[in-house]
Amino acid sequence: MFFAKIFTILCLFFVPLTAQAKMDVFKIDAQRNAIDHNNRGVIYMQDRYYAPAIKEFQMAVMLDPDTQASSVYYANLANCYMKIGYPALAQDTLQRAIKKNPMNLSLYQDLAVTFKRQNILGQKLKYYEKESKKNPLAQVMIGFILIEQGKDDTGLAKLQEFVYTEPDLIISNGVKKYINERTNERF
């Protein structure tokens, strides 16, 4: 009986040490886990399992909310929302993605599509025209809204104006490439 008590007391001293040692081995890398969740979400989305894909993308955003990589997670989440017919959720998600990575041209294109699906292109055009006085990137949004309205020439001209007035921005090269591709398609 005496040895059992001593053994119990010794265990109480050593168990916390071994538990602490095990905790050091299992550190969570939130950014790596976010990438894993995003990759799983992409697979689910490709297989058209949108509900689990949405959960995976949401988990990726929660694990890594404050980096530029989260804009990819937001964009994937928005893509799922569009696939299941929720353009308003996609709009909100894409706006968050643009805040994380304002130099990603495809986010602006996708956002214009969400406006079209919600029948709010005219309303958003007015908003971005006012916004363009403060933010030159609003011109990109105006160009894509005009294109979604079927005013391709006017939209491309607005994008060209953006490239001319903001040649040093990283996104300007992407806009130039987009303009050239659209122009070559037409001719």
C-alpha positions as CSV (number, residue, x, y, z in Angstrom):
1,M,0.0,0.0,0.0
2,F,2.9,2.4,0.9
3,F,4.5,1.7,-2.5
4,A,1.2,2.5,-4.3
5,K,1.0,5.9,-2.6
6,I,4.6,6.7,-3.5
7,F,4.0,5.6,-7.1
8,T,1.0,7.8,-7.3
9,I,2.9,10.8,-6.0
10,L,5.7,10.2,-8.4
11,C,3.3,9.9,-11.3
12,L,1.8,13.3,-10.3
13,F,5.2,14.9,-10.6
14,F,6.1,13.3,-14.0
15,V,2.8,13.3,-15.9
16,P,2.7,17.1,-16.3
17,L,6.2,17.0,-17.7
18,T,5.4,14.4,-20.3
19,A,2.1,16.1,-21.1
20,Q,4.1,19.4,-21.6
21,A,6.6,17.6,-23.8
22,K,3.8,16.2,-26.0
23,M,2.2,19.7,-26.3
24,D,5.5,21.0,-27.8
25,V,5.3,18.4,-30.5
26,F,1.8,19.2,-31.6
27,K,2.0,22.9,-32.5
28,I,-0.7,24.1,-34.9
29,D,0.4,26.0,-37.9
30,A,-2.7,28.0,-38.8
31,Q,-1.5,29.1,-42.2
32,R,-0.6,25.6,-43.3
33,N,-3.9,24.3,-42.0
34,A,-5.7,27.1,-43.9
35,I,-4.0,26.0,-47.1
36,D,-5.0,22.4,-46.4
37,H,-8.7,23.5,-45.9
38,N,-8.6,25.6,-49.0
39,N,-7.2,22.7,-51.0
40,R,-9.9,20.3,-49.7
41,G,-12.5,23.0,-50.5
42,V,-11.3,23.2,-54.1
43,I,-11.6,19.4,-54.4
44,Y,-15.1,19.5,-53.0
45,M,-16.0,22.3,-55.4
46,Q,-14.7,20.5,-58.4
47,D,-16.8,17.5,-57.4
48,R,-19.8,19.9,-57.0
49,Y,-20.1,19.3,-53.2
50,Y,-20.7,23.0,-52.5
51,A,-21.8,22.8,-48.9
52,P,-18.6,21.0,-47.6
53,A,-16.5,23.2,-49.9
54,I,-18.1,26.3,-48.3
55,K,-17.3,25.0,-44.9
56,E,-13.6,24.3,-45.9
57,F,-13.2,27.8,-47.3
58,Q,-14.8,29.4,-44.3
59,M,-12.4,27.4,-42.1
60,A,-9.4,28.5,-44.2
61,V,-10.5,32.2,-43.8
62,M,-10.9,31.7,-40.0
63,L,-7.5,30.2,-39.7
64,D,-5.7,32.8,-41.8
65,P,-7.8,35.9,-41.9
66,D,-5.2,38.6,-42.1
67,T,-2.9,37.7,-45.0
68,Q,-3.0,38.2,-48.7
69,A,-3.6,34.5,-49.1
70,S,-7.0,34.8,-47.5
71,S,-8.1,36.7,-50.6
72,V,-7.8,33.4,-52.5
73,Y,-9.9,31.7,-49.8
74,Y,-12.5,34.4,-50.1
75,A,-12.6,34.2,-53.9
76,N,-13.1,30.5,-53.7
77,L,-15.9,30.9,-51.2
78,A,-17.5,33.5,-53.5
79,N,-17.3,31.1,-56.4
80,C,-19.2,28.5,-54.4
81,Y,-21.8,31.1,-53.4
82,M,-22.3,32.0,-57.1
83,K,-22.6,28.3,-58.0
84,I,-25.4,27.8,-55.5
85,G,-27.2,31.0,-56.5
86,Y,-26.3,33.4,-53.7
87,P,-24.7,36.4,-55.5
88,A,-25.3,38.8,-52.5
89,L,-23.1,36.5,-50.3
90,A,-20.6,36.3,-53.2
91,Q,-20.5,40.1,-53.4
92,D,-19.7,40.5,-49.8
93,T,-17.1,37.9,-49.9
94,L,-15.4,39.3,-53.0
95,Q,-15.3,42.8,-51.5
96,R,-13.5,41.3,-48.5
97,A,-11.1,39.6,-51.0
98,I,-10.4,42.9,-52.7
99,K,-9.6,44.5,-49.4
100,K,-6.9,41.8,-48.8
101,N,-5.5,41.9,-52.4
102,P,-6.6,45.0,-54.4
103,M,-4.2,44.2,-57.2
104,N,-6.0,41.0,-58.3
105,L,-7.9,41.9,-61.5
106,S,-10.1,38.8,-61.6
107,L,-11.7,39.8,-58.3
108,Y,-13.0,42.9,-59.9
109,Q,-14.4,41.0,-62.9
110,D,-16.1,38.5,-60.6
111,L,-17.6,41.3,-58.5
112,A,-19.1,42.9,-61.6
113,V,-20.7,39.6,-62.4
114,T,-22.3,39.5,-58.9
115,F,-23.7,42.9,-59.5
116,K,-25.2,41.8,-62.8
117,R,-26.8,38.7,-61.2
118,Q,-28.4,41.0,-58.6
119,N,-29.6,43.5,-61.2
120,I,-27.7,46.3,-59.5
121,L,-25.2,47.3,-62.2
122,G,-26.7,50.9,-62.5
123,Q,-26.7,51.5,-58.8
124,K,-23.1,50.3,-58.4
125,L,-21.9,52.3,-61.4
126,K,-23.1,55.5,-59.7
127,Y,-21.4,54.4,-56.5
128,Y,-18.0,53.7,-58.2
129,E,-18.2,56.9,-60.2
130,K,-18.3,58.9,-57.0
131,E,-15.7,56.6,-55.4
132,S,-13.3,57.1,-58.4
133,K,-12.6,60.6,-57.2
134,K,-10.9,59.2,-54.1
135,N,-9.8,55.7,-55.3
136,P,-8.3,55.1,-58.7
137,L,-9.1,51.4,-58.5
138,A,-12.7,52.3,-58.7
139,Q,-12.1,53.0,-62.4
140,V,-11.3,49.3,-62.9
141,M,-14.7,48.5,-61.3
142,I,-16.4,51.0,-63.6
143,G,-14.8,49.4,-66.6
144,F,-16.0,46.0,-65.7
145,I,-19.5,47.2,-64.8
146,L,-19.8,48.8,-68.2
147,I,-18.7,45.6,-69.9
148,E,-21.3,43.6,-67.9
149,Q,-23.9,46.1,-69.1
150,G,-22.9,45.3,-72.7
151,K,-21.1,48.5,-73.3
152,D,-17.8,46.9,-74.2
153,D,-16.2,49.8,-76.0
154,T,-17.0,52.3,-73.2
155,G,-15.8,49.8,-70.6
156,L,-12.5,49.1,-72.4
157,A,-12.0,52.8,-72.8
158,K,-12.5,53.3,-69.0
159,L,-9.9,50.5,-68.4
160,Q,-7.5,52.1,-70.9
161,E,-8.0,55.4,-69.1
162,F,-7.1,53.7,-65.8
163,V,-3.9,52.3,-67.3
164,Y,-3.0,55.7,-68.7
165,T,-3.5,57.5,-65.4
166,E,-2.1,54.8,-63.1
167,P,0.8,53.1,-65.1
168,D,2.9,52.3,-62.0
169,L,0.3,50.2,-60.2
170,I,0.9,46.4,-60.3
171,I,-2.6,45.8,-61.5
172,S,-2.1,48.1,-64.6
173,N,-0.2,45.4,-66.4
174,G,-3.0,42.9,-65.9
175,V,-5.5,45.5,-67.1
176,K,-3.4,46.1,-70.3
177,K,-3.3,42.4,-70.9
178,Y,-7.0,42.1,-70.5
179,I,-7.6,45.0,-72.9
180,N,-5.4,43.4,-75.5
181,E,-7.1,40.0,-75.1
182,R,-10.5,41.5,-75.5
183,T,-9.4,43.6,-78.5
184,N,-7.9,40.6,-80.2
185,E,-11.1,38.6,-79.6
186,R,-13.1,41.2,-81.4
187,F,-10.9,41.4,-84.5
